[in-house]
Every structure is written in C-alpha cells, then in structure tokens.
Amino acid sequence: MPLVIVPAGFGQQNQTESNRRVMSRVTPHYPEIARNMHLEGIVKAEAVVDSSGKVKSIEVKGGHPLLVRAAEDAIQRWRWVPATRETRESIEVRFNAP
C-alpha cells in the first residue's frame, strides 16, 4: 500500500483544535512524476472543519511540493463527524514509493 493517511498530533493545541473522528477519507492519487522518481514523504496540513464536518480550508505545514497538491485534493473531500463548532484538525498524509 503506497499511501498511509493518519490524523497527526503535531503542533500545539489551542481551544479550536480537536481530535474529531473522520467519517470518510479519500485516498490521494500518487502523482505519476513522484512515482517515477520513487519519491516518498509526508505532507503535514491543518484543516479547518465546519460544524457539519466539511473542510472549509487547508493550510499546508510541510511536505514535498510534488506531493502537496495530491494531499490537498484528497483532504478537501474528507468528512468529519458533526460537532457544535468549527475545529482545526492536524493531518499527515504519508506517501511511500511502491
């Protein structure tokens, strides 16, 4: 399996960060150029998730530029359990070369 997606525990927590459960994850498409280069890495991001569980925005915290867009595209389609307020969710998307 070339991709591993996990909620991340990096960064300091403040009152708007949480560990909401992800209801639906979309696996990122491994970019062909990255696959050909046997490029591996982790994309770290923080998603702002509205109370209904939809992603409002994504801020990339780190990762190889060839992998970032694929991670963002997938995270944008993730869904979290509903909550009473908007939260910030830390995410790591790990790309492992086949």
DRENZAMAR-636114 format. One record per residue: x, y, z of N, C-alpha, C in turn. Coordinates in steps of 0.02 Angstrom, whole numbers. Example, Ala and Ser with C-alpha at 12.3 -4.5 7.8 and 13.67 -1.06 7.14 Angstrom:
# DRENZAMAR-636114
<n_xx->660	n_yy->-284	n_zz->390	ca_xx->615	ca_yy->-225	ca_zz->390	c_xx->660	c_yy->-165	c_zz->390> .
<n_xx->642	n_yy->-112	n_zz->354	ca_xx->684	ca_yy->-53	ca_zz->357	c_xx->645	c_yy->2	c_zz->394> .
This chain:
# DRENZAMAR-636114
<n_xx->42	n_yy->-59	n_zz->0	ca_xx->0	ca_yy->0	ca_zz->0	c_xx->45	c_yy->62	c_zz->0> .
<n_xx->43	n_yy->104	n_zz->-51	ca_xx->89	ca_yy->160	ca_zz->-56	c_xx->70	c_yy->221	c_zz->-14> .
<n_xx->9	n_yy->227	n_zz->11	ca_xx->-11	ca_yy->287	ca_zz->48	c_xx->-37	c_yy->268	c_zz->117> .
<n_xx->-18	n_yy->308	n_zz->166	ca_xx->-44	ca_yy->300	ca_zz->233	c_xx->-69	c_yy->367	c_zz->256> .
<n_xx->-131	n_yy->371	n_zz->278	ca_xx->-161	ca_yy->434	ca_zz->299	c_xx->-179	c_yy->428	c_zz->373> .
<n_xx->-153	n_yy->473	n_zz->414	ca_xx->-168	ca_yy->470	ca_zz->485	c_xx->-179	c_yy->540	c_zz->512> .
<n_xx->-224	n_yy->546	n_zz->562	ca_xx->-228	ca_yy->611	ca_zz->596	c_xx->-162	c_yy->623	c_zz->631> .
<n_xx->-139	n_yy->684	n_zz->629	ca_xx->-74	ca_yy->700	ca_zz->657	c_xx->-82	c_yy->730	c_zz->726> .
<n_xx->-32	n_yy->721	n_zz->767	ca_xx->-32	ca_yy->751	ca_zz->833	c_xx->21	c_yy->804	c_zz->840> .
<n_xx->40	n_yy->836	n_zz->785	ca_xx->93	ca_yy->886	ca_zz->787	c_xx->64	c_yy->954	c_zz->803> .
<n_xx->107	n_yy->1000	n_zz->825	ca_xx->85	ca_yy->1068	ca_zz->839	c_xx->54	c_yy->1074	c_zz->907> .
<n_xx->50	n_yy->1135	n_zz->931	ca_xx->20	ca_yy->1147	ca_zz->996	c_xx->-54	c_yy->1153	c_zz->988> .
<n_xx->-90	n_yy->1129	n_zz->1037	ca_xx->-162	ca_yy->1132	ca_zz->1035	c_xx->-186	c_yy->1197	c_zz->1065> .
<n_xx->-238	n_yy->1225	n_zz->1034	ca_xx->-272	ca_yy->1281	ca_zz->1066	c_xx->-346	c_yy->1263	c_zz->1069> .
<n_xx->-388	n_yy->1308	n_zz->1090	ca_xx->-457	ca_yy->1290	ca_zz->1103	c_xx->-497	c_yy->1273	c_zz->1040> .
<n_xx->-472	n_yy->1289	n_zz->980	ca_xx->-509	ca_yy->1270	ca_zz->920	c_xx->-482	c_yy->1207	c_zz->887> .
<n_xx->-430	n_yy->1177	n_zz->914	ca_xx->-405	ca_yy->1115	ca_zz->887	c_xx->-438	c_yy->1056	c_zz->922> .
<n_xx->-447	n_yy->1002	n_zz->886	ca_xx->-480	ca_yy->944	ca_zz->916	c_xx->-453	c_yy->880	c_zz->885> .
<n_xx->-483	n_yy->827	n_zz->905	ca_xx->-469	ca_yy->762	ca_zz->875	c_xx->-535	c_yy->731	c_zz->853> .
<n_xx->-573	n_yy->767	n_zz->813	ca_xx->-636	ca_yy->741	ca_zz->787	c_xx->-623	c_yy->679	c_zz->746> .
<n_xx->-670	n_yy->634	n_zz->747	ca_xx->-664	ca_yy->572	ca_zz->709	c_xx->-681	c_yy->585	c_zz->636> .
<n_xx->-639	n_yy->558	n_zz->592	ca_xx->-650	ca_yy->563	ca_zz->520	c_xx->-701	c_yy->509	c_zz->501> .
<n_xx->-755	n_yy->530	n_zz->468	ca_xx->-806	ca_yy->481	ca_zz->445	c_xx->-789	c_yy->453	c_zz->377> .
<n_xx->-758	n_yy->494	n_zz->335	ca_xx->-746	ca_yy->474	ca_zz->266	c_xx->-679	c_yy->503	c_zz->242> .
<n_xx->-633	n_yy->460	n_zz->223	ca_xx->-568	ca_yy->481	ca_zz->197	c_xx->-563	c_yy->465	c_zz->123> .
<n_xx->-532	n_yy->509	n_zz->85	ca_xx->-518	ca_yy->497	ca_zz->15	c_xx->-443	c_yy->487	c_zz->9> .
<n_xx->-422	n_yy->432	n_zz->-22	ca_xx->-351	ca_yy->418	ca_zz->-31	c_xx->-324	c_yy->462	c_zz->-88> .
<n_xx->-269	n_yy->497	n_zz->-76	ca_xx->-241	ca_yy->539	ca_zz->-129	c_xx->-214	c_yy->498	c_zz->-188> .
<n_xx->-217	n_yy->528	n_zz->-246	ca_xx->-187	ca_yy->499	ca_zz->-305	c_xx->-111	c_yy->511	c_zz->-301> .
<n_xx->-72	n_yy->459	n_zz->-306	ca_xx->2	ca_yy->466	ca_zz->-305	c_xx->23	c_yy->496	c_zz->-371> .
<n_xx->50	n_yy->557	n_zz->-373	ca_xx->69	ca_yy->588	ca_zz->-437	c_xx->118	c_yy->544	c_zz->-476> .
<n_xx->106	n_yy->538	n_zz->-540	ca_xx->147	ca_yy->495	ca_zz->-583	c_xx->220	c_yy->514	c_zz->-581> .
<n_xx->234	n_yy->579	n_zz->-583	ca_xx->305	ca_yy->601	ca_zz->-582	c_xx->338	c_yy->582	c_zz->-516> .
<n_xx->302	n_yy->586	n_zz->-461	ca_xx->329	ca_yy->566	ca_zz->-396	c_xx->341	c_yy->491	c_zz->-394> .
<n_xx->294	n_yy->453	n_zz->-423	ca_xx->301	ca_yy->380	ca_zz->-426	c_xx->363	c_yy->361	c_zz->-467> .
<n_xx->372	n_yy->394	n_zz->-525	ca_xx->430	ca_yy->379	ca_zz->-568	c_xx->496	c_yy->396	c_zz->-534> .
<n_xx->495	n_yy->446	n_zz->-491	ca_xx->555	ca_yy->467	ca_zz->-454	c_xx->565	c_yy->427	c_zz->-390> .
<n_xx->517	n_yy->382	n_zz->-374	ca_xx->517	ca_yy->345	ca_zz->-311	c_xx->519	c_yy->393	c_zz->-252> .
<n_xx->483	n_yy->448	n_zz->-258	ca_xx->481	ca_yy->500	ca_zz->-207	c_xx->436	c_yy->479	c_zz->-150> .
<n_xx->462	n_yy->484	n_zz->-90	ca_xx->424	ca_yy->469	ca_zz->-30	c_xx->423	c_yy->531	c_zz->14> .
<n_xx->374	n_yy->535	n_zz->58	ca_xx->373	ca_yy->591	ca_zz->104	c_xx->306	c_yy->597	c_zz->139> .
<n_xx->304	n_yy->646	n_zz->183	ca_xx->245	ca_yy->660	ca_zz->222	c_xx->223	c_yy->731	c_zz->207> .
<n_xx->159	n_yy->740	n_zz->196	ca_xx->130	ca_yy->807	ca_zz->190	c_xx->92	c_yy->819	c_zz->255> .
<n_xx->111	n_yy->873	n_zz->290	ca_xx->77	ca_yy->892	ca_zz->352	c_xx->32	c_yy->951	c_zz->335> .
<n_xx->-29	n_yy->948	n_zz->361	ca_xx->-77	ca_yy->1001	ca_zz->347	c_xx->-123	c_yy->1011	c_zz->407> .
<n_xx->-156	n_yy->1069	n_zz->407	ca_xx->-207	ca_yy->1083	ca_zz->456	c_xx->-270	c_yy->1103	c_zz->419> .
<n_xx->-324	n_yy->1068	n_zz->433	ca_xx->-388	ca_yy->1083	ca_zz->400	c_xx->-435	c_yy->1117	c_zz->449> .
<n_xx->-468	n_yy->1169	n_zz->425	ca_xx->-523	ca_yy->1199	ca_zz->463	c_xx->-586	c_yy->1163	c_zz->441> .
<n_xx->-620	n_yy->1132	n_zz->490	ca_xx->-679	ca_yy->1091	ca_zz->476	c_xx->-740	c_yy->1125	c_zz->507> .
<n_xx->-791	n_yy->1137	n_zz->467	ca_xx->-851	ca_yy->1170	ca_zz->494	c_xx->-891	c_yy->1122	c_zz->538> .
<n_xx->-942	n_yy->1148	n_zz->569	ca_xx->-981	ca_yy->1107	ca_zz->617	c_xx->-1016	c_yy->1048	c_zz->584> .
<n_xx->-1029	n_yy->1052	n_zz->518	ca_xx->-1062	ca_yy->996	ca_zz->484	c_xx->-1013	c_yy->941	c_zz->465> .
<n_xx->-947	n_yy->955	n_zz->470	ca_xx->-896	ca_yy->904	ca_zz->455	c_xx->-862	c_yy->914	c_zz->389> .
<n_xx->-877	n_yy->969	n_zz->354	ca_xx->-845	ca_yy->983	ca_zz->289	c_xx->-784	c_yy->1027	c_zz->298> .
<n_xx->-734	n_yy->1016	n_zz->254	ca_xx->-673	ca_yy->1055	ca_zz->256	c_xx->-686	c_yy->1125	c_zz->227> .
<n_xx->-669	n_yy->1176	n_zz->266	ca_xx->-676	ca_yy->1245	ca_zz->243	c_xx->-611	c_yy->1269	c_zz->211> .
<n_xx->-555	n_yy->1251	n_zz->241	ca_xx->-490	ca_yy->1272	ca_zz->214	c_xx->-436	c_yy->1224	c_zz->237> .
<n_xx->-380	n_yy->1226	n_zz->200	ca_xx->-322	ca_yy->1184	ca_zz->216	c_xx->-260	c_yy->1227	c_zz->215> .
<n_xx->-219	n_yy->1221	n_zz->266	ca_xx->-155	ca_yy->1255	ca_zz->268	c_xx->-100	c_yy->1202	c_zz->271> .
<n_xx->-58	n_yy->1200	n_zz->221	ca_xx->-3	ca_yy->1152	ca_zz->219	c_xx->52	c_yy->1176	c_zz->266> .
<n_xx->74	n_yy->1130	n_zz->309	ca_xx->127	ca_yy->1145	ca_zz->357	c_xx->194	c_yy->1120	c_zz->335> .
<n_xx->195	n_yy->1073	n_zz->286	ca_xx->258	ca_yy->1047	ca_zz->261	c_xx->247	c_yy->988	c_zz->215> .
<n_xx->296	n_yy->976	n_zz->173	ca_xx->292	ca_yy->920	ca_zz->127	c_xx->322	c_yy->938	c_zz->60> .
<n_xx->340	n_yy->886	n_zz->22	ca_xx->370	ca_yy->896	ca_zz->-44	c_xx->318	c_yy->927	c_zz->-91> .
<n_xx->337	n_yy->978	n_zz->-129	ca_xx->290	ca_yy->1011	ca_zz->-174	c_xx->256	c_yy->965	c_zz->-224> .
<n_xx->289	n_yy->911	n_zz->-245	ca_xx->257	ca_yy->864	ca_zz->-292	c_xx->202	c_yy->823	c_zz->-260> .
<n_xx->201	n_yy->821	n_zz->-193	ca_xx->151	ca_yy->781	ca_zz->-158	c_xx->96	c_yy->823	c_zz->-127> .
<n_xx->109	n_yy->887	n_zz->-117	ca_xx->62	ca_yy->931	ca_zz->-81	c_xx->-6	c_yy->935	c_zz->-115> .
<n_xx->-8	n_yy->947	n_zz->-179	ca_xx->-72	ca_yy->956	ca_zz->-214	c_xx->-115	c_yy->894	c_zz->-209> .
<n_xx->-85	n_yy->835	n_zz->-216	ca_xx->-123	ca_yy->773	ca_zz->-211	c_xx->-153	c_yy->765	c_zz->-142> .
<n_xx->-115	n_yy->782	n_zz->-91	ca_xx->-140	ca_yy->778	ca_zz->-22	c_xx->-197	c_yy->828	c_zz->-11> .
<n_xx->-188	n_yy->890	n_zz->-34	ca_xx->-241	ca_yy->941	ca_zz->-26	c_xx->-305	c_yy->920	c_zz->-61> .
<n_xx->-300	n_yy->895	n_zz->-122	ca_xx->-359	ca_yy->875	ca_zz->-160	c_xx->-398	c_yy->820	c_zz->-123> .
<n_xx->-363	n_yy->774	n_zz->-93	ca_xx->-396	ca_yy->720	ca_zz->-57	c_xx->-427	c_yy->745	c_zz->9> .
<n_xx->-388	n_yy->783	n_zz->47	ca_xx->-413	ca_yy->809	ca_zz->111	c_xx->-475	c_yy->851	c_zz->102> .
<n_xx->-478	n_yy->889	n_zz->49	ca_xx->-537	ca_yy->932	ca_zz->36	c_xx->-602	c_yy->891	c_zz->33> .
<n_xx->-596	n_yy->827	n_zz->16	ca_xx->-655	ca_yy->785	ca_zz->10	c_xx->-668	c_yy->741	c_zz->71> .
<n_xx->-626	n_yy->747	n_zz->123	ca_xx->-637	ca_yy->711	ca_zz->185	c_xx->-699	c_yy->739	c_zz->221> .
<n_xx->-730	n_yy->698	n_zz->262	ca_xx->-786	ca_yy->720	ca_zz->304	c_xx->-776	c_yy->696	c_zz->375> .
<n_xx->-789	n_yy->741	n_zz->423	ca_xx->-783	ca_yy->726	ca_zz->495	c_xx->-853	c_yy->720	c_zz->525> .
<n_xx->-856	n_yy->691	n_zz->585	ca_xx->-920	ca_yy->689	ca_zz->620	c_xx->-942	c_yy->760	c_zz->636> .
<n_xx->-1007	n_yy->774	n_zz->635	ca_xx->-1031	ca_yy->840	ca_zz->652	c_xx->-1012	c_yy->859	c_zz->724> .
<n_xx->-1005	n_yy->923	n_zz->736	ca_xx->-987	ca_yy->949	ca_zz->802	c_xx->-1025	c_yy->1014	c_zz->814> .
<n_xx->-1020	n_yy->1039	n_zz->874	ca_xx->-1056	ca_yy->1100	ca_zz->891	c_xx->-1021	c_yy->1163	c_zz->867> .
<n_xx->-958	n_yy->1155	n_zz->845	ca_xx->-920	ca_yy->1214	ca_zz->823	c_xx->-869	c_yy->1193	c_zz->771> .
<n_xx->-841	n_yy->1242	n_zz->738	ca_xx->-786	ca_yy->1233	ca_zz->690	c_xx->-723	c_yy->1211	c_zz->728> .
<n_xx->-683	n_yy->1167	n_zz->698	ca_xx->-622	ca_yy->1144	ca_zz->730	c_xx->-564	c_yy->1145	c_zz->681> .
<n_xx->-504	n_yy->1140	n_zz->708	ca_xx->-443	ca_yy->1134	ca_zz->668	c_xx->-416	c_yy->1064	c_zz->678> .
<n_xx->-404	n_yy->1030	n_zz->623	ca_xx->-382	ca_yy->960	ca_zz->625	c_xx->-313	c_yy->954	c_zz->593> .
<n_xx->-266	n_yy->926	n_zz->631	ca_xx->-199	ca_yy->914	ca_zz->605	c_xx->-198	c_yy->847	c_zz->569> .
<n_xx->-167	n_yy->846	n_zz->510	ca_xx->-169	ca_yy->786	ca_zz->468	c_xx->-99	c_yy->773	c_zz->439> .
<n_xx->-80	n_yy->711	n_zz->433	ca_xx->-20	ca_yy->690	ca_zz->398	c_xx->-40	c_yy->641	c_zz->343> .
<n_xx->-16	n_yy->653	n_zz->283	ca_xx->-27	ca_yy->607	ca_zz->228	c_xx->43	c_yy->582	c_zz->208> .
<n_xx->52	n_yy->517	n_zz->215	ca_xx->118	ca_yy->486	ca_zz->203	c_xx->117	c_yy->452	c_zz->135> .
<n_xx->165	n_yy->470	n_zz->93	ca_xx->172	ca_yy->440	ca_zz->27	c_xx->234	c_yy->396	c_zz->29> .
<n_xx->225	n_yy->331	n_zz->14	ca_xx->280	ca_yy->283	ca_zz->11	c_xx->285	c_yy->257	c_zz->-60> .
<n_xx->345	n_yy->260	n_zz->-88	ca_xx->355	ca_yy->237	ca_zz->-157	c_xx->343	c_yy->162	c_zz->-160> .
<n_xx->311	n_yy->140	n_zz->-215	ca_xx->298	ca_yy->68	ca_zz->-223	c_xx->362	c_yy->28	c_zz->-234> .
